[in-house]
Structures are given as C-alpha cells and as structure tokens.
Amino acid sequence: MVGPVLKKRIITLFILVLLSSCASLQTQVGHYEDIDKYLSKHNYSQAVGEIEKAREEGKYKKKDRILFYLDMGIALHNAGEYEKSNQYLEMAEKAIEENFTKSVSRLATSMLLNDNVLDYAGEDYEDIMTNILMALNYLHMNDIEDAMVEVRKIDTKLSRLEEKYRGMAEKLSESGERNAQFTIGRTDLRYSALGSYLSMLSYLHLGKYDDARIDRERVEKVTPPGTDKLLHEISNNTDNNGVSVYPLVFTGKGPVKKPLVLSLDLDPGLNLGRITVPGEKNTNLTFKYKGDSELHFKFAVPRIEERESRVSEIRFLVDGKCRETLHMIEDYDNVAHKTYNIKKPIIYLRAGLRTFLKAMADKKAKEKIDEKTEGKDLLGSVLKFAVDVATDITENADLRCWRTMFSRAYGGFVSLKPGKYDLTFEFVDDRGRIVDRHRINNYQVDKNSLNV
C-alpha cells in the first residue's frame, strides 16, 4: 500500500516529467542572443560559428532544421561566402516544399496535432527570401543567368500561393471534423519588388531594354513615392564614360511571431462554435457544435509583428563623399503580412477546433478521474490539475520564424569610372544621428560586371 506522502511525491514527479516533456512544444529563441550580437557588429564569420555551435548544443531540433539552414544561409551571404550560402539556402528551399507537403496530410489526419510538434515548413515570405538571397549570391559570382532563374522562381511561387492554400483548405474540409468549412484569405501580392528590381538591373546589363522596362513598371507600382526618380535615373543613364554601380542595403530585423489570443464561443441554441478575432468582424470562422452547455474558451495563435528599427535614412558615400541617399525598394514586414493573410483563416479555425476537441477530451478525462478517485479528494484534484496543465502546455502557439532575416531593402545608383573605391554606408536615425556605419574598402568597379 502506497502511503499518502509517497503518493504526493509520485504525483509531483509526474507533473515535473509532464512539464519537461512538453518543452519541445514551445518556441526556443535564447540562442539568438549571441548570434544577433555578432550580426549587429558585422562579425559575420563569428555569427556563423555561433549558429553552428547552437546546432551542436541541440538548440536547433531536427523538426527545426529549416531555421538552421536559413540562419546559415543569410550569415554566410553576409560573410561573402556566396557559394556555401547557396548550398544552405537550396537545402532550406527543398525542405520547405517537402515539409509543407507532409504537413497537409498530417493536419488533415489529426485535428489534435499542435503545429509545434510538426517539422517547421517555413513561411512563404521566408521561402521567397531564399530566392532573393540566392539571386544576389549568383550576381556576386557574376552568374546573371542563374540569378534570373531564382527571380523567376519567386514569380512562380507568388502566382501559386492562393492555389497552394486552397488545396490545404479543401483537404481539411474533406476530413469532416465538426463539418467545418475551411477557407483562405486573399492577397494582392503578385511579385517581389526587389526580385523585379534585380531582374531590371540584369536586363539592362544584358541590353534587353524592353524586358527591363516591364520590370521597371512592376517595381514602380509597389514601391514608395520617390523610387520612380531612382528608376528613371537608372533607365536613362547617359554617362557613356562611367560604369553603373547599384548600392543595395538590407536593414532592420525581420518580423517575428507573437501570440494572439482568440475567443471560442459554443452556442447550443445555434448548434454552433464561433471564433472571434480581436478587431475583426464577420470572420465566418465557425463549426458545428452539438453540446448542451454554453461554453467560452480562450486560445492563442501566431500573428506577425514588426520589430522597430532606428534607421530612417541611408547615405551612400564614395571615397568619403556622399553621393546618394538610398530609396526603399521593399518592406518585408509588408510582404510577411500579405503572404500570411492567405493562410490565416486556416490557422485560426484549426486552432479553435483543436481547442474544442481537447476541451471535450479534458472533460471526459476529469469524469473518469472522479469515478476512479471517489473518496480520495486530494488525489483526484491533483490528477485533474495535471490534465489541465497538459492541455494548456500543448496549446502553445507556434512562434517559429526566421529571426536573422532583415526587414527592408534599399537601393541606389551612381555612375563611376572603372577602378577601386572605398564605399561607405551610413545609417541615420530620425534625428539625423549616425547609428551605424559599414565600409567596403577597395571595391573594384568593373565595366564588364553588374556592380551590385
């Protein structure tokens, strides 16, 4: 016979084991502190070492291998190891496609699966960024043809985005869980401004001016006011003695995911479960409910959130003299929101259904506990508490994302004679103070190269 003190210890141990085993369901970001420190100091080789060290220490789980590939890809790009960077970015792109395909079948099979336990399939804006970086890597290696292939991949991915998630919605609806009809959101994003900008520069370099004009028109439609002046200068350069040089700068930290709390209301009168999203009306996120009780639950889903940047202006200096104030080409916070909006209704409705199903399972488990522990109030209370803890922990929102990605891309144009120059980028805040400076010594301006 187990004594009451020992029984308490066993229950306590059970809860501790439960908490420990659920740690994999939470997004771990502590290892980014050192990585960010070296990236912000432009010590990219050290940042690469920190990423490798974090993987060796188990900070990148097998299910998060895409994040490891992405972090390595961008750190190596910054370090100037372009060929090696592309190797990791290609692995990331391939794994994103494979993991998405697997996730569709797994999600349709079980509504109880929490996204945190699945292999991370990446966000669509992250997938697009792999091609942007690979295109730039190829341009740095003077391989314009392969750079253009990467840009065309972006157009293909964006054109198929709604079709991709419509297929997921249909599979989830066919699963028949609570007669829920999954739908998708909409987006007006059809191409990448930065991708089209790089394509325009490449076509100009190759002398394909009509193709360059088409890309220019695409960029003009989506970039902020003032960028049209830059595009005009690039397209109408009359300096026959000079070489076109295109400074391109990435700044800021890319968007992250934060938990957003939604409400789930079960209405027995209407036989309906309804999800309410703060600040949104007529979301039409509903499913069939056949219970007798009117119930209310809270649950969390991921939302996209921007990270503040102190940079409001970027100056480009040649041999110490300011030659250009750069123009913003693309805001990836905006791209993140527009791509995420397509699948947002799927994420919200599935999370609400999962909350409902787990709540019903929780209720049944507690009824069983009451039957088995009749007259043993302490044991019953602790076991029911353990059920609640397990349910709460397994409902963490999946906050995984590419945290080393940048948020904005700026471009400019100057005409220089062939030769070597010291180039400097000055990052200025809204008070006119220089908050960072990056220098490239002895940059070779080559009339036969696309000088990005």
Secondary structure in CASP SS format (residue, H / E / C, confidence):
PFRMAT SS
TARGET T0000
AUTHOR 0000-0000-0000
METHOD secondary structure of the structure
MODEL  1
M C 1.00
V C 1.00
G C 1.00
P H 1.00
V H 1.00
L H 1.00
K H 1.00
K H 1.00
R H 1.00
I H 1.00
I H 1.00
T H 1.00
L H 1.00
F H 1.00
I H 1.00
L H 1.00
V H 1.00
L H 1.00
L H 1.00
S H 1.00
S H 1.00
C H 1.00
A H 1.00
S H 1.00
L H 1.00
Q C 1.00
T C 1.00
Q C 1.00
V C 1.00
G C 1.00
H C 1.00
Y H 1.00
E H 1.00
D H 1.00
I H 1.00
D H 1.00
K H 1.00
Y H 1.00
L H 1.00
S H 1.00
K C 1.00
H C 1.00
N C 1.00
Y H 1.00
S H 1.00
Q H 1.00
A H 1.00
V H 1.00
G H 1.00
E H 1.00
I H 1.00
E H 1.00
K H 1.00
A H 1.00
R H 1.00
E H 1.00
E C 1.00
G C 1.00
K C 1.00
Y C 1.00
K C 1.00
K H 1.00
K H 1.00
D H 1.00
R H 1.00
I H 1.00
L H 1.00
F H 1.00
Y H 1.00
L H 1.00
D H 1.00
M H 1.00
G H 1.00
I H 1.00
A H 1.00
L H 1.00
H H 1.00
N H 1.00
A C 1.00
G C 1.00
E C 1.00
Y H 1.00
E H 1.00
K H 1.00
S H 1.00
N H 1.00
Q H 1.00
Y H 1.00
L H 1.00
E H 1.00
M H 1.00
A H 1.00
E H 1.00
K H 1.00
A H 1.00
I H 1.00
E H 1.00
E H 1.00
N H 1.00
F H 1.00
T H 1.00
K H 1.00
S H 1.00
V H 1.00
S H 1.00
R H 1.00
L H 1.00
A H 1.00
T H 1.00
S C 1.00
M C 1.00
L C 1.00
L C 1.00
N C 1.00
D H 1.00
N H 1.00
V H 1.00
L C 1.00
D C 1.00
Y C 1.00
A C 1.00
G C 1.00
E C 1.00
D H 1.00
Y H 1.00
E H 1.00
D H 1.00
I H 1.00
M H 1.00
T H 1.00
N H 1.00
I H 1.00
L H 1.00
M H 1.00
A H 1.00
L H 1.00
N H 1.00
Y H 1.00
L H 1.00
H H 1.00
M C 1.00
N C 1.00
D C 1.00
I H 1.00
E H 1.00
D H 1.00
A H 1.00
M H 1.00
V H 1.00
E H 1.00
V H 1.00
R H 1.00
K H 1.00
I H 1.00
D H 1.00
T H 1.00
K H 1.00
L H 1.00
S H 1.00
R C 1.00
L H 1.00
E H 1.00
E H 1.00
K H 1.00
Y H 1.00
R H 1.00
G H 1.00
M H 1.00
A H 1.00
E H 1.00
K H 1.00
L H 1.00
S H 1.00
E H 1.00
S C 1.00
G C 1.00
E H 1.00
R H 1.00
N H 1.00
A C 1.00
Q C 1.00
F C 1.00
T C 1.00
I C 1.00
G C 1.00
R C 1.00
T C 1.00
D C 1.00
L C 1.00
R C 1.00
Y C 1.00
S C 1.00
A H 1.00
L H 1.00
G H 1.00
S H 1.00
Y H 1.00
L H 1.00
S H 1.00
M H 1.00
L H 1.00
S H 1.00
Y H 1.00
L H 1.00
H H 1.00
L H 1.00
G C 1.00
K C 1.00
Y H 1.00
D H 1.00
D H 1.00
A H 1.00
R H 1.00
I H 1.00
D H 1.00
R H 1.00
E H 1.00
R H 1.00
V H 1.00
E H 1.00
K H 1.00
V H 1.00
T C 1.00
P C 1.00
P C 1.00
G C 1.00
T H 1.00
D H 1.00
K H 1.00
L H 1.00
L H 1.00
H H 1.00
E H 1.00
I H 1.00
S H 1.00
N C 1.00
N C 1.00
T C 1.00
D C 1.00
N C 1.00
N C 1.00
G C 1.00
V E 1.00
S E 1.00
V E 1.00
Y C 1.00
P C 1.00
L E 1.00
V E 1.00
F E 1.00
T E 1.00
G C 1.00
K C 1.00
G C 1.00
P C 1.00
V E 1.00
K E 1.00
K E 1.00
P E 1.00
L E 1.00
V E 1.00
L E 1.00
S E 1.00
L E 1.00
D E 1.00
L E 1.00
D E 1.00
P C 1.00
G C 1.00
L C 1.00
N C 1.00
L E 1.00
G E 1.00
R E 1.00
I E 1.00
T E 1.00
V C 1.00
P C 1.00
G C 1.00
E C 1.00
K C 1.00
N C 1.00
T C 1.00
N C 1.00
L C 1.00
T E 1.00
F E 1.00
K E 1.00
Y C 1.00
K C 1.00
G C 1.00
D C 1.00
S C 1.00
E C 1.00
L E 1.00
H E 1.00
F E 1.00
K E 1.00
F E 1.00
A E 1.00
V E 1.00
P E 1.00
R E 1.00
I E 1.00
E E 1.00
E C 1.00
R C 1.00
E C 1.00
S C 1.00
R C 1.00
V C 1.00
S C 1.00
E E 1.00
I E 1.00
R E 1.00
F E 1.00
L E 1.00
V E 1.00
D C 1.00
G C 1.00
K E 1.00
C E 1.00
R E 1.00
E E 1.00
T E 1.00
L C 1.00
H E 1.00
M E 1.00
I E 1.00
E E 1.00
D E 1.00
Y H 1.00
D H 1.00
N H 1.00
V H 1.00
A H 1.00
H H 1.00
K H 1.00
T H 1.00
Y H 1.00
N H 1.00
I H 1.00
K H 1.00
K H 1.00
P H 1.00
I H 1.00
I H 1.00
Y H 1.00
L H 1.00
R H 1.00
A H 1.00
G H 1.00
L H 1.00
R H 1.00
T H 1.00
F H 1.00
L H 1.00
K H 1.00
A H 1.00
M H 1.00
A H 1.00
D H 1.00
K H 1.00
K H 1.00
A H 1.00
K H 1.00
E H 1.00
K H 1.00
I H 1.00
D H 1.00
E H 1.00
K H 1.00
T C 1.00
E C 1.00
G C 1.00
K C 1.00
D H 1.00
L H 1.00
L H 1.00
G H 1.00
S H 1.00
V H 1.00
L H 1.00
K H 1.00
F H 1.00
A H 1.00
V H 1.00
D H 1.00
V H 1.00
A H 1.00
T H 1.00
D H 1.00
I H 1.00
T C 1.00
E C 1.00
N C 1.00
A C 1.00
D C 1.00
L C 1.00
R C 1.00
C C 1.00
W C 1.00
R C 1.00
T C 1.00
M C 1.00
F C 1.00
S C 1.00
R E 1.00
A E 1.00
Y E 1.00
G E 1.00
G C 1.00
F C 1.00
V E 1.00
S E 1.00
L E 1.00
K C 1.00
P C 1.00
G E 1.00
K E 1.00
Y E 1.00
D E 1.00
L E 1.00
T E 1.00
F E 1.00
E E 1.00
F E 1.00
V E 1.00
D C 1.00
D C 1.00
R C 1.00
G C 1.00
R C 1.00
I E 1.00
V E 1.00
D E 1.00
R E 1.00
H E 1.00
R E 1.00
I E 1.00
N E 1.00
N E 1.00
Y E 1.00
Q E 1.00
V E 1.00
D C 1.00
K C 1.00
N C 1.00
S C 1.00
L C 1.00
N E 1.00
V C 1.00
END
